[in-house]
Amino acid sequence: MTRLTALDISKAVYNIAKEPTLPQLPSGLTTHFYGDNGRRERSFVTENRLQGCFGRALVQLAGFPPWSAERFGALRQRVIARAGSLEVLWQEFGADGGGE
């Protein structure tokens, strides 16, 4: 399985933002609840309040070039150094240390 890095995601968002028409996010978010038997028991739809936020973010990001691998790596090292170690950083995010 290929693992995406933040640099891959940065480039993808940059490419999306450069498209002439921004992708439409759904106006509603659906949540499904499943029972112990694995069957869907309930669903509900709520308003997608993030729709405008992501649309504005993509417009703003369109003005910036994607980060180079070197720039991303340098920032990554600064973040890890500030945390003390990668393990501490994962703990701060409440994760079990599944990073590189």
Biopython code that builds the backbone (N, CA, C, O; Angstrom):
import numpy as np
from Bio.PDB.StructureBuilder import StructureBuilder

atoms = [
    (1, "MET", "N", (0.837, -1.171, 0.000)),
    (1, "MET", "CA", (0.000, 0.000, 0.000)),
    (1, "MET", "C", (0.887, 1.241, 0.000)),
    (1, "MET", "O", (1.823, 1.328, 0.795)),
    (2, "THR", "N", (0.611, 2.186, -0.867)),
    (2, "THR", "CA", (1.365, 3.427, -0.941)),
    (2, "THR", "C", (0.871, 4.378, 0.134)),
    (2, "THR", "O", (-0.333, 4.575, 0.301)),
    (3, "ARG", "N", (1.806, 4.962, 0.856)),
    (3, "ARG", "CA", (1.451, 5.888, 1.933)),
    (3, "ARG", "C", (1.680, 7.311, 1.451)),
    (3, "ARG", "O", (2.772, 7.650, 0.996)),
    (4, "LEU", "N", (0.651, 8.142, 1.551)),
    (4, "LEU", "CA", (0.773, 9.531, 1.133)),
    (4, "LEU", "C", (1.493, 10.337, 2.193)),
    (4, "LEU", "O", (1.279, 10.145, 3.390)),
    (5, "THR", "N", (2.337, 11.232, 1.749)),
    (5, "THR", "CA", (3.001, 12.142, 2.673)),
    (5, "THR", "C", (2.275, 13.486, 2.625)),
    (5, "THR", "O", (1.448, 13.723, 1.745)),
    (6, "ALA", "N", (2.590, 14.350, 3.567)),
    (6, "ALA", "CA", (2.005, 15.691, 3.559)),
    (6, "ALA", "C", (2.413, 16.435, 2.293)),
    (6, "ALA", "O", (1.655, 17.270, 1.800)),
    (7, "LEU", "N", (3.600, 16.146, 1.759)),
    (7, "LEU", "CA", (4.039, 16.780, 0.512)),
    (7, "LEU", "C", (3.139, 16.344, -0.645)),
    (7, "LEU", "O", (2.767, 17.168, -1.481)),
    (8, "ASP", "N", (2.786, 15.060, -0.701)),
    (8, "ASP", "CA", (1.868, 14.577, -1.740)),
    (8, "ASP", "C", (0.523, 15.292, -1.641)),
    (8, "ASP", "O", (-0.053, 15.697, -2.651)),
    (9, "ILE", "N", (0.034, 15.440, -0.418)),
    (9, "ILE", "CA", (-1.252, 16.092, -0.201)),
    (9, "ILE", "C", (-1.164, 17.569, -0.575)),
    (9, "ILE", "O", (-2.089, 18.116, -1.176)),
    (10, "SER", "N", (-0.039, 18.220, -0.216)),
    (10, "SER", "CA", (0.165, 19.622, -0.572)),
    (10, "SER", "C", (0.104, 19.810, -2.081)),
    (10, "SER", "O", (-0.539, 20.740, -2.568)),
    (11, "LYS", "N", (0.760, 18.942, -2.812)),
    (11, "LYS", "CA", (0.761, 19.042, -4.279)),
    (11, "LYS", "C", (-0.636, 18.790, -4.839)),
    (11, "LYS", "O", (-1.049, 19.453, -5.791)),
    (12, "ALA", "N", (-1.370, 17.836, -4.257)),
    (12, "ALA", "CA", (-2.713, 17.541, -4.738)),
    (12, "ALA", "C", (-3.649, 18.717, -4.511)),
    (12, "ALA", "O", (-4.427, 19.074, -5.396)),
    (13, "VAL", "N", (-3.578, 19.322, -3.324)),
    (13, "VAL", "CA", (-4.421, 20.490, -3.037)),
    (13, "VAL", "C", (-4.057, 21.630, -3.972)),
    (13, "VAL", "O", (-4.936, 22.332, -4.473)),
    (14, "TYR", "N", (-2.760, 21.819, -4.210)),
    (14, "TYR", "CA", (-2.307, 22.865, -5.138)),
    (14, "TYR", "C", (-2.894, 22.632, -6.523)),
    (14, "TYR", "O", (-3.386, 23.568, -7.153)),
    (15, "ASN", "N", (-2.847, 21.397, -7.000)),
    (15, "ASN", "CA", (-3.369, 21.086, -8.329)),
    (15, "ASN", "C", (-4.876, 21.290, -8.405)),
    (15, "ASN", "O", (-5.385, 21.777, -9.415)),
    (16, "ILE", "N", (-5.597, 20.920, -7.341)),
    (16, "ILE", "CA", (-7.046, 21.132, -7.304)),
    (16, "ILE", "C", (-7.351, 22.624, -7.350)),
    (16, "ILE", "O", (-8.245, 23.067, -8.070)),
    (17, "ALA", "N", (-6.594, 23.389, -6.570)),
    (17, "ALA", "CA", (-6.837, 24.831, -6.493)),
    (17, "ALA", "C", (-6.560, 25.524, -7.822)),
    (17, "ALA", "O", (-7.136, 26.579, -8.088)),
    (18, "LYS", "N", (-5.700, 24.965, -8.658)),
    (18, "LYS", "CA", (-5.366, 25.568, -9.944)),
    (18, "LYS", "C", (-6.402, 25.246, -11.028)),
    (18, "LYS", "O", (-6.367, 25.832, -12.110)),
    (19, "GLU", "N", (-7.322, 24.319, -10.741)),
    (19, "GLU", "CA", (-8.333, 23.972, -11.730)),
    (19, "GLU", "C", (-9.246, 25.172, -11.958)),
    (19, "GLU", "O", (-9.501, 25.944, -11.034)),
    (20, "PRO", "N", (-9.743, 25.333, -13.197)),
    (20, "PRO", "CA", (-10.583, 26.498, -13.487)),
    (20, "PRO", "C", (-11.873, 26.530, -12.667)),
    (20, "PRO", "O", (-12.355, 27.608, -12.320)),
    (21, "THR", "N", (-12.430, 25.375, -12.358)),
    (21, "THR", "CA", (-13.621, 25.336, -11.514)),
    (21, "THR", "C", (-13.296, 24.468, -10.308)),
    (21, "THR", "O", (-12.826, 23.339, -10.446)),
    (22, "LEU", "N", (-13.552, 25.006, -9.139)),
    (22, "LEU", "CA", (-13.278, 24.259, -7.920)),
    (22, "LEU", "C", (-14.281, 23.126, -7.765)),
    (22, "LEU", "O", (-15.439, 23.265, -8.157)),
    (23, "PRO", "N", (-13.848, 22.006, -7.196)),
    (23, "PRO", "CA", (-14.787, 20.900, -6.987)),
    (23, "PRO", "C", (-15.868, 21.313, -5.991)),
    (23, "PRO", "O", (-15.604, 22.059, -5.048)),
    (24, "GLN", "N", (-17.060, 20.832, -6.208)),
    (24, "GLN", "CA", (-18.156, 21.129, -5.292)),
    (24, "GLN", "C", (-18.160, 20.123, -4.153)),
    (24, "GLN", "O", (-18.171, 18.912, -4.372)),
    (25, "LEU", "N", (-18.150, 20.637, -2.954)),
    (25, "LEU", "CA", (-18.271, 19.781, -1.789)),
    (25, "LEU", "C", (-19.747, 19.543, -1.530)),
    (25, "LEU", "O", (-20.572, 20.398, -1.856)),
    (26, "PRO", "N", (-20.102, 18.400, -0.951)),
    (26, "PRO", "CA", (-21.522, 18.137, -0.698)),
    (26, "PRO", "C", (-22.095, 19.143, 0.292)),
    (26, "PRO", "O", (-21.408, 19.580, 1.216)),
    (27, "SER", "N", (-23.356, 19.506, 0.091)),
    (27, "SER", "CA", (-23.997, 20.469, 0.986)),
    (27, "SER", "C", (-24.421, 19.810, 2.290)),
    (27, "SER", "O", (-24.670, 20.495, 3.282)),
    (28, "GLY", "N", (-24.504, 18.490, 2.293)),
    (28, "GLY", "CA", (-24.877, 17.759, 3.507)),
    (28, "GLY", "C", (-23.891, 16.649, 3.791)),
    (28, "GLY", "O", (-23.304, 16.079, 2.871)),
    (29, "LEU", "N", (-23.709, 16.343, 5.053)),
    (29, "LEU", "CA", (-22.844, 15.233, 5.468)),
    (29, "LEU", "C", (-23.719, 14.138, 6.072)),
    (29, "LEU", "O", (-24.516, 14.392, 6.975)),
    (30, "THR", "N", (-23.561, 12.935, 5.568)),
    (30, "THR", "CA", (-24.369, 11.814, 6.033)),
    (30, "THR", "C", (-23.572, 10.975, 7.019)),
    (30, "THR", "O", (-22.409, 10.651, 6.782)),
    (31, "THR", "N", (-24.216, 10.630, 8.129)),
    (31, "THR", "CA", (-23.605, 9.756, 9.137)),
    (31, "THR", "C", (-24.476, 8.513, 9.246)),
    (31, "THR", "O", (-25.695, 8.605, 9.389)),
    (32, "HIS", "N", (-23.835, 7.349, 9.176)),
    (32, "HIS", "CA", (-24.554, 6.080, 9.279)),
    (32, "HIS", "C", (-24.157, 5.386, 10.581)),
    (32, "HIS", "O", (-22.987, 5.392, 10.964)),
    (33, "PHE", "N", (-25.129, 4.793, 11.249)),
    (33, "PHE", "CA", (-24.877, 4.004, 12.454)),
    (33, "PHE", "C", (-25.223, 2.550, 12.156)),
    (33, "PHE", "O", (-26.270, 2.254, 11.580)),
    (34, "TYR", "N", (-24.330, 1.650, 12.556)),
    (34, "TYR", "CA", (-24.496, 0.229, 12.292)),
    (34, "TYR", "C", (-24.678, -0.524, 13.596)),
    (34, "TYR", "O", (-24.080, -0.176, 14.614)),
    (35, "GLY", "N", (-25.503, -1.553, 13.560)),
    (35, "GLY", "CA", (-25.737, -2.384, 14.735)),
    (35, "GLY", "C", (-24.672, -3.455, 14.883)),
    (35, "GLY", "O", (-23.764, -3.560, 14.058)),
    (36, "ASP", "N", (-24.786, -4.241, 15.929)),
    (36, "ASP", "CA", (-23.828, -5.319, 16.194)),
    (36, "ASP", "C", (-23.793, -6.346, 15.067)),
    (36, "ASP", "O", (-22.776, -7.005, 14.852)),
    (37, "ASN", "N", (-24.897, -6.479, 14.354)),
    (37, "ASN", "CA", (-24.949, -7.460, 13.268)),
    (37, "ASN", "C", (-24.348, -6.917, 11.969)),
    (37, "ASN", "O", (-24.317, -7.620, 10.959)),
    (38, "GLY", "N", (-23.867, -5.655, 11.992)),
    (38, "GLY", "CA", (-23.229, -5.070, 10.818)),
    (38, "GLY", "C", (-24.180, -4.402, 9.850)),
    (38, "GLY", "O", (-23.749, -3.868, 8.828)),
    (39, "ARG", "N", (-25.478, -4.423, 10.157)),
    (39, "ARG", "CA", (-26.452, -3.788, 9.276)),
    (39, "ARG", "C", (-26.671, -2.331, 9.686)),
    (39, "ARG", "O", (-26.644, -1.987, 10.868)),
    (40, "ARG", "N", (-26.886, -1.500, 8.691)),
    (40, "ARG", "CA", (-27.140, -0.090, 8.951)),
    (40, "ARG", "C", (-28.497, 0.033, 9.647)),
    (40, "ARG", "O", (-29.509, -0.483, 9.173)),
    (41, "GLU", "N", (-28.486, 0.730, 10.783)),
    (41, "GLU", "CA", (-29.727, 0.891, 11.539)),
    (41, "GLU", "C", (-30.294, 2.294, 11.446)),
    (41, "GLU", "O", (-31.511, 2.471, 11.402)),
    (42, "ARG", "N", (-29.419, 3.298, 11.416)),
    (42, "ARG", "CA", (-29.886, 4.682, 11.343)),
    (42, "ARG", "C", (-28.924, 5.501, 10.501)),
    (42, "ARG", "O", (-27.737, 5.194, 10.396)),
    (43, "SER", "N", (-29.462, 6.532, 9.916)),
    (43, "SER", "CA", (-28.656, 7.494, 9.164)),
    (43, "SER", "C", (-29.249, 8.875, 9.394)),
    (43, "SER", "O", (-30.457, 9.029, 9.574)),
    (44, "PHE", "N", (-28.389, 9.864, 9.384)),
    (44, "PHE", "CA", (-28.901, 11.226, 9.409)),
    (44, "PHE", "C", (-27.973, 12.119, 8.603)),
    (44, "PHE", "O", (-26.789, 11.826, 8.434)),
    (45, "VAL", "N", (-28.536, 13.210, 8.112)),
    (45, "VAL", "CA", (-27.800, 14.155, 7.283)),
    (45, "VAL", "C", (-27.762, 15.490, 8.013)),
    (45, "VAL", "O", (-28.783, 15.968, 8.506)),
    (46, "THR", "N", (-26.575, 16.086, 8.079)),
    (46, "THR", "CA", (-26.430, 17.408, 8.685)),
    (46, "THR", "C", (-25.853, 18.354, 7.643)),
    (46, "THR", "O", (-25.274, 17.930, 6.643)),
    (47, "GLU", "N", (-26.024, 19.627, 7.898)),
    (47, "GLU", "CA", (-25.482, 20.646, 6.997)),
    (47, "GLU", "C", (-23.952, 20.581, 7.022)),
    (47, "GLU", "O", (-23.352, 20.430, 8.085)),
    (48, "ASN", "N", (-23.332, 20.696, 5.857)),
    (48, "ASN", "CA", (-21.877, 20.707, 5.763)),
    (48, "ASN", "C", (-21.389, 22.141, 5.952)),
    (48, "ASN", "O", (-21.299, 22.901, 4.988)),
    (49, "ARG", "N", (-21.080, 22.505, 7.179)),
    (49, "ARG", "CA", (-20.635, 23.862, 7.470)),
    (49, "ARG", "C", (-19.197, 24.107, 7.032)),
    (49, "ARG", "O", (-18.735, 25.247, 7.017)),
    (50, "LEU", "N", (-18.494, 23.044, 6.680)),
    (50, "LEU", "CA", (-17.109, 23.188, 6.227)),
    (50, "LEU", "C", (-17.014, 23.522, 4.740)),
    (50, "LEU", "O", (-15.942, 23.874, 4.249)),
    (51, "GLN", "N", (-18.113, 23.415, 4.037)),
    (51, "GLN", "CA", (-18.104, 23.622, 2.589)),
    (51, "GLN", "C", (-17.495, 24.971, 2.217)),
    (51, "GLN", "O", (-16.595, 25.024, 1.379)),
    (52, "GLY", "N", (-17.960, 26.048, 2.814)),
    (52, "GLY", "CA", (-17.437, 27.373, 2.499)),
    (52, "GLY", "C", (-15.999, 27.542, 2.931)),
    (52, "GLY", "O", (-15.211, 28.196, 2.249)),
    (53, "CYS", "N", (-15.653, 26.951, 4.070)),
    (53, "CYS", "CA", (-14.287, 27.053, 4.595)),
    (53, "CYS", "C", (-13.286, 26.433, 3.624)),
    (53, "CYS", "O", (-12.267, 27.047, 3.310)),
    (54, "PHE", "N", (-13.569, 25.229, 3.150)),
    (54, "PHE", "CA", (-12.638, 24.570, 2.241)),
    (54, "PHE", "C", (-12.596, 25.269, 0.883)),
    (54, "PHE", "O", (-11.543, 25.340, 0.250)),
    (55, "GLY", "N", (-13.732, 25.779, 0.441)),
    (55, "GLY", "CA", (-13.744, 26.512, -0.817)),
    (55, "GLY", "C", (-12.861, 27.748, -0.744)),
    (55, "GLY", "O", (-12.094, 28.023, -1.666)),
    (56, "ARG", "N", (-12.968, 28.499, 0.363)),
    (56, "ARG", "CA", (-12.126, 29.695, 0.537)),
    (56, "ARG", "C", (-10.656, 29.298, 0.662)),
    (56, "ARG", "O", (-9.780, 29.977, 0.127)),
    (57, "ALA", "N", (-10.386, 28.203, 1.367)),
    (57, "ALA", "CA", (-8.992, 27.767, 1.530)),
    (57, "ALA", "C", (-8.381, 27.407, 0.181)),
    (57, "ALA", "O", (-7.229, 27.750, -0.084)),
    (58, "LEU", "N", (-9.133, 26.722, -0.672)),
    (58, "LEU", "CA", (-8.605, 26.352, -1.983)),
    (58, "LEU", "C", (-8.314, 27.582, -2.831)),
    (58, "LEU", "O", (-7.319, 27.620, -3.554)),
    (59, "VAL", "N", (-9.181, 28.589, -2.744)),
    (59, "VAL", "CA", (-8.944, 29.821, -3.493)),
    (59, "VAL", "C", (-7.664, 30.489, -3.007)),
    (59, "VAL", "O", (-6.855, 30.943, -3.817)),
    (60, "GLN", "N", (-7.473, 30.554, -1.686)),
    (60, "GLN", "CA", (-6.271, 31.172, -1.140)),
    (60, "GLN", "C", (-5.023, 30.372, -1.481)),
    (60, "GLN", "O", (-3.979, 30.950, -1.781)),
    (61, "LEU", "N", (-5.122, 29.047, -1.437)),
    (61, "LEU", "CA", (-3.964, 28.199, -1.738)),
    (61, "LEU", "C", (-3.563, 28.267, -3.208)),
    (61, "LEU", "O", (-2.416, 27.980, -3.553)),
    (62, "ALA", "N", (-4.496, 28.644, -4.069)),
    (62, "ALA", "CA", (-4.190, 28.704, -5.500)),
    (62, "ALA", "C", (-3.067, 29.689, -5.799)),
    (62, "ALA", "O", (-2.394, 29.564, -6.823)),
    (63, "GLY", "N", (-2.857, 30.656, -4.929)),
    (63, "GLY", "CA", (-1.812, 31.643, -5.151)),
    (63, "GLY", "C", (-0.435, 31.213, -4.703)),
    (63, "GLY", "O", (0.537, 31.938, -4.914)),
    (64, "PHE", "N", (-0.331, 30.046, -4.089)),
    (64, "PHE", "CA", (0.959, 29.598, -3.581)),
    (64, "PHE", "C", (1.461, 28.385, -4.355)),
    (64, "PHE", "O", (0.673, 27.498, -4.682)),
    (65, "PRO", "N", (2.748, 28.332, -4.653)),
    (65, "PRO", "CA", (3.296, 27.137, -5.312)),
    (65, "PRO", "C", (3.411, 25.992, -4.309)),
    (65, "PRO", "O", (3.479, 26.239, -3.105)),
    (66, "PRO", "N", (3.434, 24.740, -4.784)),
    (66, "PRO", "CA", (3.611, 23.628, -3.843)),
    (66, "PRO", "C", (5.008, 23.681, -3.225)),
    (66, "PRO", "O", (5.938, 24.231, -3.815)),
    (67, "TRP", "N", (5.139, 23.112, -2.050)),
    (67, "TRP", "CA", (6.447, 23.068, -1.383)),
    (67, "TRP", "C", (7.355, 22.080, -2.095)),
    (67, "TRP", "O", (6.903, 21.074, -2.641)),
    (68, "SER", "N", (8.627, 22.385, -2.078)),
    (68, "SER", "CA", (9.602, 21.418, -2.595)),
    (68, "SER", "C", (9.818, 20.360, -1.523)),
    (68, "SER", "O", (9.505, 20.577, -0.352)),
    (69, "ALA", "N", (10.351, 19.223, -1.926)),
    (69, "ALA", "CA", (10.638, 18.163, -0.956)),
    (69, "ALA", "C", (11.635, 18.653, 0.088)),
    (69, "ALA", "O", (11.538, 18.289, 1.259)),
    (70, "GLU", "N", (12.592, 19.478, -0.332)),
    (70, "GLU", "CA", (13.602, 19.988, 0.606)),
    (70, "GLU", "C", (12.966, 20.908, 1.638)),
    (70, "GLU", "O", (13.258, 20.805, 2.829)),
    (71, "ARG", "N", (12.093, 21.811, 1.181)),
    (71, "ARG", "CA", (11.445, 22.743, 2.111)),
    (71, "ARG", "C", (10.535, 21.998, 3.085)),
    (71, "ARG", "O", (10.510, 22.300, 4.278)),
    (72, "PHE", "N", (9.786, 21.022, 2.564)),
    (72, "PHE", "CA", (8.914, 20.228, 3.425)),
    (72, "PHE", "C", (9.740, 19.459, 4.450)),
    (72, "PHE", "O", (9.386, 19.422, 5.628)),
    (73, "GLY", "N", (10.836, 18.844, 4.012)),
    (73, "GLY", "CA", (11.693, 18.086, 4.926)),
    (73, "GLY", "C", (12.291, 18.964, 6.015)),
    (73, "GLY", "O", (12.390, 18.543, 7.168)),
    (74, "ALA", "N", (12.688, 20.180, 5.659)),
    (74, "ALA", "CA", (13.260, 21.097, 6.649)),
    (74, "ALA", "C", (12.215, 21.486, 7.693)),
    (74, "ALA", "O", (12.513, 21.517, 8.887)),
    (75, "LEU", "N", (10.998, 21.781, 7.249)),
    (75, "LEU", "CA", (9.943, 22.130, 8.197)),
    (75, "LEU", "C", (9.590, 20.938, 9.077)),
    (75, "LEU", "O", (9.368, 21.089, 10.279)),
    (76, "ARG", "N", (9.540, 19.761, 8.478)),
    (76, "ARG", "CA", (9.250, 18.538, 9.244)),
    (76, "ARG", "C", (10.269, 18.360, 10.362)),
    (76, "ARG", "O", (9.900, 18.045, 11.493)),
    (77, "GLN", "N", (11.540, 18.558, 10.057)),
    (77, "GLN", "CA", (12.588, 18.411, 11.065)),
    (77, "GLN", "C", (12.455, 19.459, 12.167)),
    (77, "GLN", "O", (12.703, 19.160, 13.335)),
    (78, "ARG", "N", (12.065, 20.685, 11.808)),
    (78, "ARG", "CA", (11.875, 21.732, 12.816)),
    (78, "ARG", "C", (10.732, 21.387, 13.761)),
    (78, "ARG", "O", (10.832, 21.605, 14.968)),
    (79, "VAL", "N", (9.641, 20.846, 13.210)),
    (79, "VAL", "CA", (8.495, 20.469, 14.046)),
    (79, "VAL", "C", (8.886, 19.339, 14.990)),
    (79, "VAL", "O", (8.555, 19.382, 16.175)),
    (80, "ILE", "N", (9.582, 18.336, 14.484)),
    (80, "ILE", "CA", (10.013, 17.211, 15.322)),
    (80, "ILE", "C", (10.982, 17.694, 16.391)),
    (80, "ILE", "O", (10.890, 17.273, 17.544)),
    (81, "ALA", "N", (11.915, 18.577, 16.021)),
    (81, "ALA", "CA", (12.892, 19.094, 16.995)),
    (81, "ALA", "C", (12.189, 19.878, 18.101)),
    (81, "ALA", "O", (12.567, 19.775, 19.268)),
    (82, "ARG", "N", (11.179, 20.653, 17.745)),
    (82, "ARG", "CA", (10.447, 21.425, 18.751)),
    (82, "ARG", "C", (9.712, 20.498, 19.716)),
    (82, "ARG", "O", (9.612, 20.801, 20.905)),
    (83, "ALA", "N", (9.196, 19.368, 19.216)),
    (83, "ALA", "CA", (8.489, 18.413, 20.074)),
    (83, "ALA", "C", (9.465, 17.617, 20.938)),
    (83, "ALA", "O", (9.084, 17.130, 22.002)),
    (84, "GLY", "N", (10.698, 17.479, 20.503)),
    (84, "GLY", "CA", (11.686, 16.695, 21.238)),
    (84, "GLY", "C", (12.026, 15.390, 20.538)),
    (84, "GLY", "O", (13.190, 14.990, 20.484)),
    (85, "SER", "N", (11.009, 14.728, 20.005)),
    (85, "SER", "CA", (11.216, 13.506, 19.231)),
    (85, "SER", "C", (9.934, 13.193, 18.475)),
    (85, "SER", "O", (8.874, 13.740, 18.778)),
    (86, "LEU", "N", (10.040, 12.312, 17.494)),
    (86, "LEU", "CA", (8.873, 11.924, 16.723)),
    (86, "LEU", "C", (7.868, 11.192, 17.609)),
    (86, "LEU", "O", (6.660, 11.359, 17.445)),
    (87, "GLU", "N", (8.353, 10.398, 18.529)),
    (87, "GLU", "CA", (7.469, 9.662, 19.435)),
    (87, "GLU", "C", (6.646, 10.623, 20.295)),
    (87, "GLU", "O", (5.447, 10.421, 20.489)),
    (88, "VAL", "N", (7.300, 11.671, 20.808)),
    (88, "VAL", "CA", (6.587, 12.668, 21.621)),
    (88, "VAL", "C", (5.537, 13.377, 20.771)),
    (88, "VAL", "O", (4.427, 13.637, 21.236)),
    (89, "LEU", "N", (5.892, 13.690, 19.524)),
    (89, "LEU", "CA", (4.951, 14.361, 18.635)),
    (89, "LEU", "C", (3.712, 13.494, 18.412)),
    (89, "LEU", "O", (2.589, 13.995, 18.465)),
    (90, "TRP", "N", (3.907, 12.196, 18.163)),
    (90, "TRP", "CA", (2.776, 11.288, 17.985)),
    (90, "TRP", "C", (1.931, 11.233, 19.255)),
    (90, "TRP", "O", (0.703, 11.196, 19.177)),
    (91, "GLN", "N", (2.563, 11.229, 20.405)),
    (91, "GLN", "CA", (1.820, 11.196, 21.664)),
    (91, "GLN", "C", (0.979, 12.459, 21.815)),
    (91, "GLN", "O", (-0.150, 12.401, 22.303)),
    (92, "GLU", "N", (1.523, 13.593, 21.399)),
    (92, "GLU", "CA", (0.772, 14.853, 21.480)),
    (92, "GLU", "C", (-0.493, 14.815, 20.626)),
    (92, "GLU", "O", (-1.495, 15.449, 20.955)),
    (93, "PHE", "N", (-0.435, 14.065, 19.526)),
    (93, "PHE", "CA", (-1.595, 13.926, 18.659)),
    (93, "PHE", "C", (-2.503, 12.784, 19.098)),
    (93, "PHE", "O", (-3.522, 12.514, 18.463)),
    (94, "GLY", "N", (-2.126, 12.113, 20.190)),
    (94, "GLY", "CA", (-2.939, 11.026, 20.696)),
    (94, "GLY", "C", (-2.826, 9.753, 19.881)),
    (94, "GLY", "O", (-3.704, 8.892, 19.939)),
    (95, "ALA", "N", (-1.744, 9.631, 19.120)),
    (95, "ALA", "CA", (-1.530, 8.452, 18.291)),
    (95, "ALA", "C", (-0.545, 7.520, 18.967)),
    (95, "ALA", "O", (0.066, 7.863, 19.980)),
    (96, "ASP", "N", (-0.401, 6.344, 18.396)),
    (96, "ASP", "CA", (0.462, 5.331, 19.007)),
    (96, "ASP", "C", (1.859, 5.273, 18.414)),
    (96, "ASP", "O", (2.590, 4.316, 18.670)),
    (97, "GLY", "N", (2.249, 6.266, 17.633)),
    (97, "GLY", "CA", (3.595, 6.272, 17.065)),
    (97, "GLY", "C", (3.696, 5.552, 15.750)),
    (97, "GLY", "O", (4.726, 4.942, 15.462)),
    (98, "GLY", "N", (2.655, 5.603, 14.936)),
    (98, "GLY", "CA", (2.659, 4.900, 13.658)),
    (98, "GLY", "C", (3.405, 5.612, 12.548)),
    (98, "GLY", "O", (3.314, 5.200, 11.392)),
    (99, "GLY", "N", (4.135, 6.662, 12.859)),
    (99, "GLY", "CA", (4.832, 7.429, 11.837)),
    (99, "GLY", "C", (6.158, 6.836, 11.471)),
    (99, "GLY", "O", (6.545, 5.774, 11.958)),
    (100, "GLU", "N", (6.857, 7.544, 10.598)),
    (100, "GLU", "CA", (8.162, 7.075, 10.121)),
    (100, "GLU", "C", (9.195, 7.162, 11.216)),
    (100, "GLU", "O", (10.354, 6.810, 11.000)),
]
sb = StructureBuilder()
sb.init_structure("model")
sb.init_model(0)
sb.init_chain("A")
sb.init_seg("    ")
for serial, (resi, resn, name, xyz) in enumerate(atoms, 1):
    if name == "N":
        sb.init_residue(resn, " ", resi, " ")
    sb.init_atom(name, np.array(xyz, "f"), 0.0, 1.0, " ", f" {name:<3s}", serial, name[0])
structure = sb.get_structure()
